[in-house]
Amino acid sequence: MTVIVHRLPAAALADGRLCVVELSAADLEADVVARLLASVSAYHDGFPPLSAKGLAADARGRSGRVVRAWSAIRTDGAAKGLISLAEAAVRGKRRFSIPWLVVDPRDRRRGVATGLVRVALAAAAEAGATDVNVETLSTWTAAAAFWAQLARRTAPG
């Protein structure tokens, strides 16, 4: 299994328009998130089945790790996508990463993922991050291509 790692500048993307709300760990167990994750899991693109309970458990974090999450919301209240940002102490230094980014297959290639990344990077920059790490499996070709393209767009100079 090959893991691809990308490093994005924390203040990389220009502002955009997307209705995004911050979610608590309890919100992550709501039906709206479960429906989004079921939709993503039903789309056969190499991702394992996703669980609202697993995401909520991740957001509750562990000692020394803080996780925040946001969802892009449709006008009918359904979730288009969601992202999380983790901050952890690694060898005495703060490390920021994006452990989750999922977008409903019906909303892909419409700026939802980029808008959610913009929100997470802004929160990371506000918290003092200079960069944010992202990892994906090489077998997740759509995700790997998205992050590679975003890393190229945000690379300095």
Legacy VTK file of the C-alpha trace (Angstrom):
# vtk DataFile Version 3.0
C-alpha trace
ASCII
DATASET POLYDATA
POINTS 157 float
0.000 0.000 0.000
1.424 3.356 -1.034
0.516 6.481 0.922
0.815 9.804 -0.839
1.531 12.799 1.387
0.852 16.391 0.380
1.742 19.533 2.315
-0.429 22.585 1.719
0.284 26.136 2.868
-2.202 26.995 5.613
-3.274 30.235 3.917
-3.384 28.923 0.363
-6.778 29.430 -1.254
-8.723 32.546 -2.115
-12.137 33.005 -0.527
-15.148 31.361 -2.166
-18.883 31.021 -1.665
-20.212 27.901 -0.014
-22.617 27.474 2.897
-20.447 25.763 5.516
-21.267 25.074 9.157
-18.997 23.818 11.913
-20.074 20.503 13.421
-19.668 19.123 16.917
-18.826 15.459 17.525
-22.520 14.926 18.366
-23.534 16.577 15.052
-21.375 14.043 13.236
-23.679 11.272 14.437
-26.762 13.005 12.983
-28.808 11.497 10.162
-27.687 14.166 7.686
-24.053 13.053 8.080
-24.986 9.359 8.039
-26.840 9.900 4.741
-23.811 11.684 3.238
-21.453 8.903 4.321
-23.831 6.229 2.987
-23.944 8.042 -0.360
-20.146 8.222 -0.493
-19.788 4.580 0.573
-22.280 3.436 -2.076
-20.192 5.079 -4.798
-17.614 2.468 -5.771
-14.383 4.454 -5.989
-12.125 2.387 -3.765
-13.026 3.982 -0.442
-13.904 1.718 2.468
-17.399 2.051 3.990
-17.587 5.181 6.129
-19.292 5.382 9.508
-20.819 8.418 11.207
-19.983 6.840 14.571
-16.359 6.340 13.483
-16.089 9.931 12.322
-17.669 11.184 15.561
-15.239 9.058 17.587
-12.349 10.528 15.587
-13.672 14.055 16.213
-13.875 13.415 19.943
-10.182 12.784 19.571
-7.648 11.393 21.912
-5.390 12.974 24.442
-3.228 15.629 22.819
-5.355 15.807 19.647
-8.110 18.266 18.783
-10.368 17.665 15.782
-12.746 20.186 14.231
-15.222 19.384 11.460
-17.317 21.335 8.958
-20.031 20.444 6.488
-21.118 22.105 3.258
-24.908 22.268 3.366
-27.489 22.377 0.571
-30.454 24.720 0.824
-32.647 21.725 1.791
-30.355 20.998 4.777
-28.661 17.943 3.236
-24.880 17.696 3.472
-22.857 18.074 0.257
-19.582 17.182 1.934
-17.564 17.327 5.080
-14.002 17.910 6.192
-12.099 17.628 9.433
-8.944 19.322 10.666
-6.805 17.696 13.331
-4.233 19.430 15.502
-1.845 17.234 17.451
1.422 17.549 19.284
4.099 15.508 17.516
7.529 15.461 19.173
6.729 18.702 20.937
5.546 20.539 17.797
2.009 21.303 16.660
1.035 19.363 13.549
-2.066 20.044 11.495
-3.658 17.539 9.125
-6.872 16.871 7.248
-7.938 13.340 8.173
-11.353 13.402 6.432
-12.660 14.999 3.270
-15.764 13.467 1.725
-18.084 14.891 -0.907
-21.381 13.446 -2.071
-20.730 11.952 -5.540
-23.574 14.112 -6.942
-21.703 17.250 -5.837
-18.208 16.369 -7.016
-16.376 18.609 -9.462
-18.476 21.602 -8.364
-16.045 23.287 -5.963
-17.390 21.680 -2.781
-14.131 19.955 -1.823
-12.061 23.049 -2.602
-14.448 25.203 -0.568
-14.239 22.841 2.396
-10.445 22.744 2.153
-10.465 26.554 2.106
-12.398 26.585 5.419
-10.076 24.045 7.058
-6.926 25.858 5.878
-8.265 29.176 7.157
-8.956 27.615 10.566
-5.462 26.105 10.594
-3.864 29.434 9.684
-5.889 31.165 12.400
-4.570 28.581 14.880
-0.993 29.382 13.854
-0.284 26.660 11.292
2.098 27.348 8.450
1.212 24.142 6.633
-1.288 21.300 6.757
-0.549 17.668 5.885
-2.842 15.398 3.909
-2.372 11.698 3.283
-4.234 9.467 0.868
-3.757 6.013 -0.548
-2.493 5.758 -4.114
-5.385 3.359 -4.831
-7.842 6.180 -4.167
-7.115 7.682 -7.555
-9.732 10.466 -7.502
-8.614 11.632 -4.049
-4.926 11.394 -4.965
-5.546 13.429 -8.133
-7.562 16.071 -6.240
-4.866 16.580 -3.582
-2.031 16.560 -6.142
-3.808 19.208 -8.216
-4.499 21.316 -5.122
-0.877 20.982 -3.973
0.310 22.190 -7.405
-2.107 25.153 -7.311
-0.933 26.226 -3.869
2.801 25.583 -4.276
4.967 28.649 -3.679
6.407 30.391 -6.717
LINES 1 158
157 0 1 2 3 4 5 6 7 8 9 10 11 12 13 14 15 16 17 18 19 20 21 22 23 24 25 26 27 28 29 30 31 32 33 34 35 36 37 38 39 40 41 42 43 44 45 46 47 48 49 50 51 52 53 54 55 56 57 58 59 60 61 62 63 64 65 66 67 68 69 70 71 72 73 74 75 76 77 78 79 80 81 82 83 84 85 86 87 88 89 90 91 92 93 94 95 96 97 98 99 100 101 102 103 104 105 106 107 108 109 110 111 112 113 114 115 116 117 118 119 120 121 122 123 124 125 126 127 128 129 130 131 132 133 134 135 136 137 138 139 140 141 142 143 144 145 146 147 148 149 150 151 152 153 154 155 156
